[in-house]
């Protein structure tokens, strides 16, 4: 898996700790959290539970903003 470098297209403002994730990746995590537990999503993506939870919260906030 390649790293996202500073200034690359697709960089997101969502930061989990010191790592930045792309919008596409964050949306993938959020979509999976709709049908799976956070623990299972973390295991699938090999991420920390807290990272998945943070990405899921940001995804849900974005979804709420789009319907308001």
Secondary structure, DSSP 8 states (H G I E B T S, - for coil): -----TT-TTEEEEEETTEEEEHHHHHHHHHHHHHS-HHHHHHHHT--HHHHHHHHHHHHHHHHHHH-
